Amino acid sequence: MDHPPKMESGLQVGDRAPEGGGLSDFARGWLPDDIWSGPHFDAMRARFAEHPLRLITIDGGFAEDKLLRIESWCREARYREEYALCDEARQLGDQQGRGVHVNSEAWSAAPEKRRFFRFSSALPPDNPSPGANSYLDFAILMADAGWRRLLEALTGMELGAPSVEIHRLGQGDFIGLHSDARSNRRLGLIAYCHPVWEQDWGGCYRIEDGLGGTFDIMPRFNRMIIFDVAAHRAHRVTPVATSRPRYSLNVWFHAPDAG
């Protein structure tokens, strides 16, 4: 949600089509049936279509045990620290999310009003473990053609291949005001896998409502945000005010014809 995915920190995956055109057994193991079928699914589809920003928040959308295994890998993963400064003329941040990447020394030396973001991106697993395998399985799930068709039914959008990242925000980390509309991104999906989060810990996903106000989405465990990138307004992640890390799975479904 901050800059285009990089192969050294994220995963880019191609299509994996299930036989028979529906959800694969693998995908069904990740997706609670009471959320993703029947009247509940129909209600979610209506909520997405009716939301002025074409956005929906879903709680309990993935199997909890699998997210907890990913969280265990997040605690042991290697990370690359990310720093960026705002455009000097705008100072409040480039609305298109193209801050200038800098090193930690330049970021710390800059005036606070020029600091655009600070967070860490997980590097791909280099050793097998139950948690690392669950993260890789999550990337495979995102590329499952049946899962993509389910998202297309939910949103009414035609989707291409996904890319996947994990972001960690520690105490004082934040992401400034920006838009995600670039790099052929069509649909965004964010899921949180830290098991506990309190309201006063910050780290909220704050969205401009287009009427001069904002609203916050708290990053609860197993909460998913799905949004149409083109309809989505500028947003930010508020500073984290706890020593507990905030872990998010960030997925971008690109345009079908994106290279």
Protein Blocks (a to p, Z undefined) as FASTA:
>chain_A
ZZccdfklmccddddddehhiacfklmmmmcfklmgcjllmmmmmmmmmpmnlpaddehk
acfklmmmmmmmmmmmccddddddddfklonopfkopaccddfklmmmpcfklpmbdcdd
ddddfbdcfklmmmmmmmmmmmpmklmmmmmmmnopacdddddddddddehiacddddfb
eghiabdcdddfbfbdcfklgjiacddehnopacdddddehiacdddfklpccddddddf
bfbdcdddddddddfklZZ
